Amino acid sequence: MCFKEKLHLFFLIFLLHSSGYGQSEIALNDIQVIGSHNSYKIAIEKPLWNYLFKLDSTMAKSLQYDHPSLTDQLDLGLRNLELDIFHDPIGGRYAKPKGIAIIKQTGETPLPFDINSELKEPGLKMFHIQDIDFRSHQLLFKNGLRELKKWSDKNPDHCPIFILINAKDSSVPQTTEPLPFTKAALDSLDLEITSVLPKDKLITPDMVRGNYNSLEKAITTRGWPNLKAMKGRFIFVLDEKERKINAYIDEHPSLKNRILFVNIPEGNPEAAFRIINDPIKDFDHIKTLVAKGYLVRTRADAGTKEARSNDYTRFEKAKASGAQIISTDYYIPTTLFSSDYQVYFEKGVYERIQR
C-alpha cells in the first residue's frame, strides 16, 4: 500500500471512530467520493484547439480540460473514474484522426500519436470525440483496465472505485461515423472487463442482489454490501440512455450474469444506481433517492463553466444532496486557463463517510 493510500485509509478509520461507527456497520452507500469526468483525457493540443475555437468558441471552451494518468488520479485519492468507449471490432477505424491533418495544415507539427499503432488492433477504444478530441492516456479500453488492476494489486485495501462507462456511438458532423453499440457490442464490454479483472476485483449486480428477486428490492430492503468487505474492488456502471440500457438488460432480467449496473429510473427491477447530473435543479430528487438506498452520481461542474467563474454553488449542493459520487474536472486546478477552482472535501481529501 502506497503512503497516500495509507493516509486515506487512516483518515477514513478516524472518521469511522469519531462518528461512533465501526467499519462493520458502514455500507457502500454510506461514503461520498470525488472523481473525475472523462478521466482518460489528454488536452487537445493548442493548434487544433485554436482551429476549433474559431469554428465554435463555446464548444472549444467546453473541451478545454485534461487529466493526469489514471494511476496518478487514484494515487491522489479519487475513487470515481469515467471512461468513454468506442466499438471497433476489426480495428483501425479511428487510427488516423482528422485533427492530425488539420494541425499539419496550420503549418504546425502534431505531437506524437499512437506510436505503437494500438488503434489498429481490434477491440474497444477509449477517447472522447472521434477526430477532434482523440488524445487519451490509454487508447485501448483493455489497457486502461490493466492499469487499474495494476494499481489495485499494489493497493489492495483501497475503497471501492466507481467506474462509469459511456458507450459512445453518436454522430458528429464531418467526423468518422462511429459503429453502433448493439447488444453484441455491449456484450464485449463485459468480456473485456472480465478478461482483465477477476471476480474478486468486482462488485456485480448478482453480488448485490443476492437471493432477492430484483436488484432494486435488494438495495431498498437489505441495502448495499458492507464497505469493509468491498475493499479492493471496482463497480462498473453503464451511463447510457434507454436504447442501450434495454439492449444490455435484454435476456438478463435484473442484470443477472451482467457485470455493469445501469442508470435506469427507480421502479425497474434493475434500478440501483442513478446518474443525476444537476444537483441544483434535482437537489430534492437526489436526496430522496439517497434516502431510499440508491447510489447516485452527480457533477460539481460541467463544460468548464464553474472553473472559469470560480463558482462553487453546484459543488456545495452536490455535497449537501448526499450523492455518493461527485464528478469534477478540477480536483486539481487547471493549467489551461486562469482559474483557482479546485474541488475537494478538505485539502488532499477526496473520500469521506457521510453519516
C-alpha positions as CSV (number, residue, x, y, z in Angstrom):
1,M,0.0,0.0,0.0
2,C,1.4,3.4,-1.0
3,F,1.8,6.2,1.5
4,K,-1.1,8.2,0.1
5,E,-3.4,5.2,0.2
6,K,-2.4,4.6,3.9
7,L,-3.1,8.2,4.6
8,H,-6.6,8.0,3.0
9,L,-7.3,4.7,4.9
10,F,-6.2,6.3,8.2
11,F,-8.4,9.3,7.5
12,L,-11.4,7.0,6.9
13,I,-10.8,5.0,10.0
14,F,-10.6,8.2,12.0
15,L,-13.9,9.3,10.6
16,L,-15.5,6.0,11.4
17,H,-14.4,6.1,15.1
18,S,-15.1,9.8,15.6
19,S,-18.7,9.3,14.2
20,G,-19.3,6.3,16.5
21,Y,-19.5,3.7,13.8
22,G,-17.3,0.6,13.4
23,Q,-16.2,-0.4,9.9
24,S,-18.5,-3.4,10.0
25,E,-21.5,-1.0,10.2
26,I,-20.6,1.2,7.2
27,A,-22.3,0.2,3.9
28,L,-21.1,1.0,0.4
29,N,-23.7,3.7,0.1
30,D,-22.6,5.5,3.3
31,I,-19.5,7.0,1.6
32,Q,-19.1,10.1,-0.5
33,V,-16.3,10.3,-3.0
34,I,-15.0,12.8,-5.6
35,G,-14.0,11.5,-9.0
36,S,-13.1,12.7,-12.5
37,H,-15.1,13.2,-15.7
38,N,-13.7,11.8,-18.9
39,S,-10.8,10.5,-16.8
40,Y,-8.5,9.3,-19.6
41,K,-8.4,12.7,-21.4
42,I,-5.3,14.5,-22.6
43,A,-5.8,18.1,-23.6
44,I,-6.4,19.0,-27.2
45,E,-3.1,20.4,-28.5
46,K,-3.1,24.1,-29.0
47,P,-3.1,24.4,-32.8
48,L,-6.1,22.1,-33.1
49,W,-7.9,23.8,-30.2
50,N,-7.3,27.2,-31.8
51,Y,-8.9,25.9,-35.0
52,L,-11.9,24.6,-33.1
53,F,-12.2,27.9,-31.2
54,K,-12.6,29.8,-34.5
55,L,-15.3,27.4,-35.6
56,D,-17.2,27.4,-32.3
57,S,-15.7,29.2,-29.3
58,T,-18.3,27.8,-26.8
59,M,-17.7,24.2,-27.9
60,A,-13.9,24.7,-27.8
61,K,-14.1,26.1,-24.3
62,S,-16.2,23.2,-23.1
63,L,-13.4,20.8,-24.2
64,Q,-10.6,22.7,-22.6
65,Y,-9.7,20.4,-19.7
66,D,-7.4,17.4,-19.2
67,H,-6.3,14.8,-16.6
68,P,-3.1,13.1,-15.4
69,S,-2.9,9.4,-15.8
70,L,-5.4,7.1,-14.2
71,T,-2.7,5.9,-11.8
72,D,-2.0,9.4,-10.7
73,Q,-5.6,10.2,-10.1
74,L,-6.0,7.1,-7.9
75,D,-2.9,8.0,-6.1
76,L,-4.4,11.4,-5.3
77,G,-7.4,9.7,-3.7
78,L,-10.0,9.8,-6.4
79,R,-12.4,6.9,-6.2
80,N,-14.6,7.5,-9.3
81,L,-13.5,7.5,-12.9
82,E,-15.4,7.9,-16.2
83,L,-14.4,6.1,-19.4
84,D,-15.7,6.7,-22.9
85,I,-15.7,3.6,-25.1
86,F,-16.0,3.1,-28.9
87,H,-16.8,-0.1,-30.6
88,D,-14.1,-1.2,-33.1
89,P,-14.2,-5.0,-33.6
90,I,-12.0,-5.0,-36.7
91,G,-9.6,-2.3,-35.7
92,G,-8.2,0.8,-37.5
93,R,-11.5,2.7,-37.6
94,Y,-10.0,5.6,-35.6
95,A,-6.4,5.2,-36.4
96,K,-6.0,8.4,-38.5
97,P,-7.7,11.3,-36.7
98,K,-8.6,14.2,-38.9
99,G,-7.3,16.5,-36.3
100,I,-3.8,15.4,-37.0
101,A,-4.2,16.6,-40.7
102,I,-5.8,19.9,-39.5
103,I,-2.7,20.6,-37.4
104,K,-0.4,19.9,-40.3
105,Q,-2.5,22.3,-42.5
106,T,-1.8,25.1,-40.0
107,G,1.9,24.6,-40.5
108,E,2.5,23.1,-37.1
109,T,3.9,19.7,-36.3
110,P,1.5,17.4,-34.4
111,L,2.6,15.8,-31.1
112,P,3.4,12.1,-31.4
113,F,0.2,9.9,-31.5
114,D,-0.4,6.2,-31.2
115,I,3.2,5.4,-31.8
116,N,2.5,1.7,-31.0
117,S,-0.3,1.5,-33.6
118,E,-2.8,0.4,-30.9
119,L,-5.7,1.8,-32.7
120,K,-5.2,-0.7,-35.5
121,E,-5.9,-3.5,-33.1
122,P,-9.4,-5.0,-32.8
123,G,-11.4,-4.2,-29.7
124,L,-12.8,-1.4,-27.7
125,K,-11.1,2.0,-27.9
126,M,-11.1,4.8,-25.3
127,F,-11.1,8.6,-26.1
128,H,-13.6,11.5,-26.1
129,I,-14.6,12.6,-29.6
130,Q,-13.6,10.9,-32.8
131,D,-11.2,13.1,-34.9
132,I,-11.5,16.1,-32.6
133,D,-10.7,15.2,-29.0
134,F,-8.8,11.9,-29.6
135,R,-5.8,12.0,-27.2
136,S,-6.0,9.6,-24.3
137,H,-3.7,8.2,-21.7
138,Q,-5.0,4.7,-22.7
139,L,-6.3,4.3,-26.3
140,L,-7.3,0.7,-25.6
141,F,-10.0,0.0,-23.0
142,K,-8.3,-3.2,-22.0
143,N,-5.0,-1.3,-21.3
144,G,-6.9,1.1,-19.2
145,L,-8.3,-1.9,-17.2
146,R,-4.8,-3.3,-16.9
147,E,-3.6,0.0,-15.4
148,L,-6.5,-0.1,-12.9
149,K,-5.7,-3.7,-11.9
150,K,-2.0,-3.0,-11.5
151,W,-2.8,-0.1,-9.2
152,S,-5.4,-2.1,-7.3
153,D,-3.0,-5.0,-6.8
154,K,-0.5,-2.6,-5.3
155,N,-3.2,-1.0,-3.0
156,P,-5.4,-4.0,-2.1
157,D,-7.2,-2.2,0.7
158,H,-8.5,0.7,-1.3
159,C,-12.1,1.7,-1.0
160,P,-14.3,0.6,-3.9
161,I,-13.7,2.5,-7.1
162,F,-16.7,3.5,-9.2
163,I,-16.2,3.4,-13.0
164,L,-18.8,5.0,-15.3
165,I,-18.9,3.8,-18.9
166,N,-20.2,5.8,-21.8
167,A,-20.7,3.5,-24.8
168,K,-20.3,6.2,-27.5
169,D,-21.8,6.0,-30.9
170,S,-23.1,9.5,-31.6
171,S,-22.5,11.1,-35.0
172,V,-20.5,14.3,-35.1
173,P,-20.6,16.3,-38.3
174,Q,-17.5,15.9,-40.5
175,T,-16.0,13.2,-38.4
176,T,-15.7,9.4,-38.7
177,E,-19.0,7.7,-38.2
178,P,-18.9,5.5,-35.1
179,L,-20.2,2.0,-35.1
180,P,-23.4,1.5,-33.1
181,F,-23.4,-0.2,-29.7
182,T,-25.6,-3.2,-30.4
183,K,-26.3,-5.9,-27.9
184,A,-23.3,-7.8,-29.2
185,A,-21.1,-4.7,-28.8
186,L,-22.4,-4.2,-25.3
187,D,-21.6,-7.8,-24.5
188,S,-18.0,-7.0,-25.4
189,L,-17.8,-4.6,-22.5
190,D,-18.4,-7.4,-20.1
191,L,-16.0,-9.6,-21.9
192,E,-13.1,-7.1,-21.9
193,I,-13.7,-6.3,-18.2
194,T,-13.7,-9.9,-17.1
195,S,-10.7,-10.7,-19.3
196,V,-8.6,-8.3,-17.1
197,L,-10.4,-8.1,-13.7
198,P,-11.1,-11.3,-11.8
199,K,-14.3,-11.8,-9.8
200,D,-12.7,-10.9,-6.6
201,K,-11.9,-7.4,-8.0
202,L,-15.6,-6.7,-9.0
203,I,-18.8,-5.7,-7.3
204,T,-21.5,-7.1,-9.6
205,P,-25.3,-6.9,-9.7
206,D,-25.5,-10.6,-8.8
207,M,-23.4,-10.0,-5.7
208,V,-25.6,-7.1,-4.5
209,R,-29.0,-8.7,-5.5
210,G,-28.2,-12.0,-3.6
211,N,-31.4,-14.0,-3.1
212,Y,-33.8,-11.1,-3.8
213,N,-36.0,-11.3,-6.9
214,S,-34.8,-7.8,-8.1
215,L,-31.8,-5.7,-7.7
216,E,-33.9,-2.7,-6.7
217,K,-35.7,-4.8,-4.0
218,A,-32.3,-5.8,-2.6
219,I,-30.8,-2.3,-2.3
220,T,-34.0,-0.7,-0.9
221,T,-34.6,-3.6,1.6
222,R,-31.4,-5.2,2.7
223,G,-29.1,-2.4,1.4
224,W,-25.7,-2.3,-0.2
225,P,-22.8,-4.6,0.9
226,N,-20.6,-3.8,3.8
227,L,-17.9,-1.3,2.9
228,K,-15.1,-3.3,4.5
229,A,-16.0,-6.4,2.6
230,M,-15.9,-4.5,-0.7
231,K,-12.4,-3.0,-0.4
232,G,-10.1,-3.6,-3.3
233,R,-12.9,-3.9,-5.8
234,F,-14.4,-2.0,-8.8
235,I,-18.0,-1.3,-9.5
236,F,-18.9,-0.5,-13.2
237,V,-21.9,1.4,-14.3
238,L,-23.3,1.8,-17.8
239,D,-24.1,5.6,-18.2
240,E,-26.4,5.5,-21.2
241,K,-30.0,6.2,-22.4
242,E,-32.9,3.8,-22.8
243,R,-32.0,2.1,-26.1
244,K,-28.6,0.9,-25.0
245,I,-29.7,0.2,-21.4
246,N,-32.6,-2.0,-22.8
247,A,-30.1,-3.8,-25.1
248,Y,-27.8,-4.5,-22.2
249,I,-30.6,-5.8,-20.0
250,D,-32.1,-8.0,-22.7
251,E,-32.0,-11.6,-21.7
252,H,-30.5,-10.5,-18.3
253,P,-33.5,-9.6,-16.1
254,S,-32.5,-7.7,-13.0
255,L,-29.0,-7.7,-14.5
256,K,-28.4,-11.4,-13.9
257,N,-25.0,-12.5,-15.0
258,R,-24.1,-9.0,-16.1
259,I,-21.0,-7.0,-14.9
260,L,-22.3,-3.4,-15.2
261,F,-25.0,-1.7,-13.2
262,V,-27.2,0.6,-15.3
263,N,-28.6,4.1,-15.0
264,I,-32.3,3.2,-15.1
265,P,-35.1,5.0,-13.3
266,E,-36.4,3.8,-10.0
267,G,-39.3,1.4,-10.2
268,N,-37.4,-1.0,-12.5
269,P,-36.1,-4.3,-11.2
270,E,-32.6,-3.3,-12.4
271,A,-32.6,0.1,-10.6
272,A,-29.9,0.6,-8.1
273,F,-27.6,3.3,-9.4
274,R,-28.8,6.7,-10.7
275,I,-26.9,9.4,-12.6
276,I,-28.4,12.8,-11.8
277,N,-26.0,15.4,-13.2
278,D,-27.6,18.6,-11.9
279,P,-27.5,18.8,-8.1
280,I,-29.1,22.3,-8.1
281,K,-32.2,21.5,-10.2
282,D,-32.6,18.0,-8.9
283,F,-31.4,18.5,-5.3
284,D,-34.6,17.2,-3.7
285,H,-34.8,14.2,-6.1
286,I,-31.2,13.2,-5.3
287,K,-31.9,13.4,-1.5
288,T,-35.0,11.2,-1.9
289,L,-33.0,8.6,-3.9
290,V,-30.2,8.5,-1.4
291,A,-32.7,8.1,1.5
292,K,-34.3,5.1,-0.3
293,G,-30.9,3.4,-0.7
294,Y,-29.8,4.2,-4.3
295,L,-26.3,5.1,-5.2
296,V,-26.2,8.4,-7.0
297,R,-23.6,10.2,-9.1
298,T,-23.8,13.9,-9.7
299,R,-21.5,16.6,-11.0
300,A,-19.7,19.5,-9.3
301,D,-19.1,21.3,-12.6
302,A,-19.6,20.9,-16.4
303,G,-18.3,22.4,-19.6
304,T,-15.6,24.3,-17.7
305,K,-18.2,26.9,-16.7
306,E,-17.7,26.7,-12.9
307,A,-14.0,26.7,-13.2
308,R,-14.0,29.9,-15.4
309,S,-16.2,31.8,-12.9
310,N,-14.8,30.1,-9.7
311,D,-18.4,29.2,-8.8
312,Y,-18.7,26.5,-6.1
313,T,-22.5,26.6,-5.8
314,R,-23.0,23.4,-7.7
315,F,-20.4,21.6,-5.7
316,E,-21.9,22.7,-2.4
317,K,-25.3,21.4,-3.5
318,A,-23.7,18.2,-4.7
319,K,-22.2,17.6,-1.2
320,A,-25.4,18.5,0.6
321,S,-27.5,16.3,-1.6
322,G,-25.9,13.2,-0.2
323,A,-25.0,11.9,-3.7
324,Q,-22.3,9.3,-3.1
325,I,-20.2,10.2,-6.2
326,I,-19.4,13.7,-7.2
327,S,-17.6,14.2,-10.5
328,T,-15.4,17.1,-11.5
329,D,-12.7,18.1,-14.0
330,Y,-10.9,20.1,-11.3
331,Y,-9.7,18.1,-8.3
332,I,-6.5,19.9,-9.1
333,P,-6.5,23.4,-10.7
334,T,-6.3,23.7,-14.4
335,T,-3.2,24.9,-16.2
336,L,-5.1,25.5,-19.5
337,F,-6.7,28.9,-18.4
338,S,-6.5,31.2,-15.4
339,S,-8.6,29.7,-12.5
340,D,-8.1,28.8,-8.9
341,Y,-11.2,26.5,-8.9
342,Q,-10.5,23.2,-7.2
343,V,-12.9,20.5,-5.8
344,Y,-12.1,18.5,-2.6
345,F,-13.7,17.8,0.8
346,E,-10.6,19.0,2.6
347,K,-7.2,19.7,1.1
348,G,-6.0,16.4,-0.3
349,V,-9.1,14.5,0.8
350,Y,-11.5,13.1,-1.8
351,E,-13.5,10.5,0.1
352,R,-15.4,10.6,3.4
353,I,-18.1,8.8,5.4
354,Q,-21.4,10.6,5.2
355,R,-23.1,9.5,8.4
